[in-house]
């Protein structure tokens, strides 16, 4: 797959799903956004979320900082 295919498959993850993916509570996700470690949340109706690629990029940064590959 090339980067164009990745962009087409990117989707919005809602807040509870992000919390599960990161292994933290919803409040911790909000704190991470407040500390500018994650981008600002997107508003989707009455819900909020982030693009899946942004969550995956954050997880990758955390792995690299901890020396995990």
N, C-alpha and C positions, 0 to 999 in steps of 0.2 A: 504494500500500500504506500502511496505517496502522501505528502502533506495535504493535498487537495481532498483526498478521500477521508483523511482524519477530520478535516474541518466539516465535511458534510455529515459525519457521524456524530459530531459533538452535540450534546444535549444539555438541557438544564436539569441540574440535580436540586431538589428542594431541601430545605434545611434539615429535616429529620434524616434524610438519606445521606447527607453530607456528614452528619454526626456519626452515623453508623460506619461510614467509610473511613472516618478518621479515628474511630474507637473512643469517642468522647461524648459528653452530653451536648445538647443544643446550646446551652449557655456558653460552654467553652468555645464552640464554633463562633458565636457572636463576639466573644472576647478576642479571638484570633483576628477577626475582621477589624475590631476596634483598634488593635495593635498594628494594623496595616500589614499583617503577614499574609492575609488573603485579600483579594480585591473586594470592593464594595458589593453588597448583595444586589441582585437584580430583583425587581418587584414583578411578580407574575400574579395579577389579580390581588387577592389578599394574602398570597404566599410570597416567600422570598427564596432565592436560591443562587447558585453559581453554575457556570458552565463546567461540565465534566472535565474538560481539559485543564481548567484552572485548579480544580481539586487535585487532579493527577500531578500537575506541575508542583504544587505545594508538597505533596507526599514525596515526590522525587527529591526536592530540596532538603526535606527533613532526613531522608535516607542518606544523602550525600554528607550532610552536616554530622551525622552520627557515624560515618565511615562504613555504612552498609552499602552493598552493591546490589 
